[in-house]
Amino acid sequence: MIKAEDFETVAETTRPHRMQRIVVVALIAVLMVLPLWVYPVLLMKLMCFALFASAFNLLLGYGGLLSFGHAAFFGGAAYVTAHALKVWELTPELAILAGVVAALVLGLGIGLLAIRRQGIYFAMVTLALAQMFYFFCLQVPFTEGEDGIQGFSRGHLFGLIDLSDSTVLYYVVAAVFVASVFAIWRIVHSPYGMILQAIRENEQRAISLGYSVQRYKLGAFVMSAGFAGLAGGLKALLFQFATLTDVNWHMSGEVILMTLIGGIGSIAGPIVGAALVVSLQNYLATTGFPVTTALGATFILCVLLFRRGIVGELRHRLPAARSKK
């Protein structure tokens, strides 16, 4: 059996090197100054969906589990956050925390049922349960049906910082986004993450080594749901509404598209994919060109030219080009 010390050694070697740290610091610096040139609301929307895609990638890219129902966690947390701000009149941080807790509980419930199946059966179970949750949100009074929850203020962070200013909110969202991506990176490169990837590569061998595969899968599912809920809560706070669109199966399809275009199994892949999809949606919204057609064509091009996703293909080709030199 593989010893815990072995995983700790592997985790130690995967800590960021000096060049990686420089790149991270440079990217954070870019985030700090981007609002000077780009509309802050667009940047915040991009970060919300990049976090959503990163949460999904934690499950698919590192756990090998394809979920068709992640919109339930994203939209469920958005509804709870919006309700907490409008009806319970909580502060923004507590409202988002309530949304994340709701996503974790929902993820635990769906995960306990879904992980009993594998492959396409797992995906279909998540889709079915997410659709059940969609119709639940359509019927229950607190979601306000097809109108959704709207007409609430962003409030004051910790009762002090006024989030009605989009620039102030941008830096709050940016801080949460950076912290969340780092947390996902740390999970992936921890002993837990190494075992999770081993299960993805060869589940039967992991079972033979004595690991509780179901428990690791459930843990990954719940953590992915929690990060997706955090993204949904931030999105509700940003746009000041939560609607059925957030829990619709189309939302699950979008996050799958973002992750596959960017490249699964990497930290940067989902972020790049989300940036591309959100930018296309924003640009095409004013042109009259069908957004779904453009996204479909983009996906086909990525399948033909970047079979590992944009980031995955670059990571594969750059070392090959260097070796030829």
N, C-alpha and C positions, 0 to 999 in steps of 0.2 A: 504494500500500500504506500502511496505517496505521502510523505511526511509533511507536516505543516511548515517545518523549517525550509523545505524545498520551495514552497510557495512564497514564503517570505523573501527568500533569495531572489526569486523571479521578480517579485514586486519591487524589490530594492533596485534591480537593474532597469526597471521601467520608469524610474523617477526621471523627471525632465532634466535633460542636459543643459549646458550653458546656452547653446544656440537656441534650444526650444524656449528657454526662459526669456531670452531676448525677443524672440518672435511674439511670445505672449504679452510681454510688456509693451511692445510696439502696437499690437492690436488693441490693447486697452487704451493706449494713448490715442489711437485713431478713433475709438468709440467716444472718447472724451470731447473731441473736436468736431466730429461729424455733424452735430446739429447746426454748426455754423454754415454748412453748405446744403444739407439735405433736410427735408421737412421732418421734424421730430416724430410726428404721429406715424409716418410711414416707417421710420426706423424702429419705433416701438412695436408696431405690428409685425415687422420682420423678426424682431427678437422673440416675440411671443410664439410665433410659429416655428422659429428655429429651435426654441426650447421644447415645443411640442414634438417636433421631428426627432430631436435628440432623445427624448423620453421613449419614443417609439423604437428608435434604433437600439436603445439599451435592451429591449426585449427581442427584437428581430436580429439585429446585427451581432449581438453577443450571446443571446440565449437561444437563437434559432427558432423562435416562436413567432409565427405570423398571426397577428390579431387584426380582424376586420371590424373591431368594435371600440377602438380607442376614442372615438368621438363621445362615447358615454362618459368617460372620465373628464375630458376637456369641457364638454358642455355641462355636465353635472356640477362641476366645480364653479363654472361661470354662473349658473343659476343660484347656487348657494351663496356665492360671494355677492351677487347683485341683491339677493333677498336680505342678506345680513346688513348691507349698506342702506337699503331703502326702508325695510321694516324694523329690523332690530337696531338700526342706527349705531352699528359698531364702527370702530375706527378701521381704516383700510387694512392695516396689518392683521387685525383679528378677523376681518371678513375674509381675507385671502386664506388665512390659516383654517378657517371653518370650511372653505371650499376644498382645500387640500385634504383635510380630515375626511370630508365626504367622499372624495375621490379614492382615498385609501380604503375606506370601508367598502365602497362599491367594488373596488379592484379585488379586495379579499373575497367578497361574495362571488363575483364572476370567476375569479381565478380558481377558487375551490371546485367549481363545476367544470371549468374549461380544461384544466391540466389533466383531467382524467382521460383526455383524448389526445391524439397526436396528429401532426400533419394537417391535411385539409379539414379533417373532422374538428380539430382544435379551432381552426379559423372559422368554420361554420357555426360552431357553438358560440364563439365570441360575437359573431354577427347577429345571431338570433337573439342573444341576451341583450345586446345593444339596441336592437330594434324594439324589444320589449320595453326597455328603459325610455326609448323615444316616445312610444305611445303613452307611457306613464306620465312623461313630462307634458304631453299634449292634453291629458285629462285632468291632472291635479290642479286645484285652484291657485296654489302659490306661484306657479310659473306664468299665470295669466294667459294661458293658451297660445294662440297664434300671434298675439300682440307682443308676448315676451315681457320681461321685466325691464322697465326703462324709467327715465325721469328721476334718477338719483344723482347725488353729487359724489365727487371723489373723496371728499372729506379731508382730514388732516392726519398725516402720518404721525403716529405716537402722540396725537393731539397737538402737535406743534407745527409740522411742515405742511403747508397748503399745497395740495396736489392739483388744484385747479389750473395751475400754470403748467403747460405742456413741457416746458424745458426742465422744470423741477422734476416732474414725473418721469421724464426721459432718463435722468441720471439714477433715479430709484429703480426703474425697470432694468437699466443697464447693469446696475450693481447686482440685482437679483439674478439676472441672466448669466453674468460671469461666474457668480458663486455657484449656480446650479450646474453649469457646464463643468466647472472644476469638480463638483461633487460626483457627477456622472463619471468623469475621468478617473477619479480616485476609486470609485466602486469597481470600475472595469479593471484597474490595475492592482486591485487588492487580491489577497488569496481567494476570497469569495468569487471575484470576477474570473480568476484563472480556472476555478472549478466549473463555473458556469460555462465558460468557453469549451472546456473539456467535455462537458455534457452535450454541447452543441455539436462537437466534432464526432463523438462516439458515445452515445448514451449508454449502450450496453456495457461498454468497458468501464464507464464511470460507476455503474451499478455494481459491477463485479469487484470494484475497488472499495466498495462499502459506503459510497456516498448516497445520501437520501435525495435522489434526483427530484422527486416531487416537491420536496421542501425548497430546494434551490430554485426550481421553476416558479413556484408560488412566490418566493421572495422577489424574484426578478419582475414578475407580473405586478405585484403590489407596488414596488418601487417605481416602475414605469408608469403606473396609474397615478401615483403621487406627483411625479414631475409633470405629467400631462395635466393634472388638476391645477398645479401651480401656474402653468401656461394659460389655462382657461380662466383662472381667477384674475391674472394680470390683464388678459384681453377684455374681460368684463369691466374692470376698473378703467381701462384705457378708453373704451368706446361708450361706457356708461349704459350698456344694455346687454341683455342675454336673451337669445331667441332660440327657436327650434332649429335654426341653421347650425347652431353649435353642437347639437346632438344628432344631427342627421347623418346617414351613412355616407353622404358625399364628403363630409368632413374627414371621416376615416379614410376614404379613398385619397383625399388630398395629401394627408400626412404620409401615406404609403408612397405616393408619387414623389413627394419631396425627398423622402429618404432614399428611394431607389435611384433617382436622378443624381443626387449628390454622392451616393455610394454608401452601402451598409458596412458595418464593422469598422468605422472610423469616427473620431470625434468631429472632424471638420466636415465630413460628408453631408450629414443632415442640415448643417448650417448653410452650406453652399446651395444645397437643393432648395431649402426654404427661401433663401435670398432670390434665387432665380424664379421660382414660382410666384412669390409675392410681387416681385418687380414686374413680371409679365402681366399679372392680374391688374396691378395699378396702372401700368402704361396702356393696356388694351381697353381698360374701362372707359376711356375717353375717346376711343377711335371707332367704336361700333363693331369691331371685328370680334367674332365669337371667341370668348376666352377658352372654352373647353376644346375648341378646334386647335388653338395655338398650343395648349398644354399637351394635347394628344400628339401633335406633330413633334413637339419638343421631346416627349417621352420616346417616340419612335426613333428619332435621331440619336438619342442617348443610348438606346438599345443597340443600334447599328454601329455607332462610333465609340461609345464608352460602355462596354458591356459590364464593367465593374463599377459603373457610376463615374462621375467626373473626377472626384478626388481619388477613388480607387484606381482608375486608369492612369492618372498622373503618377501616383505612387508606384505603379507597376512599370511604367515606361521610363521614368527618370533614372532609376538604378540600371535599367537595361542599356540606356543611352550612355551612361557613365562607363559601364563595363566595356562597351565597344571602343570607347576612346582609349 
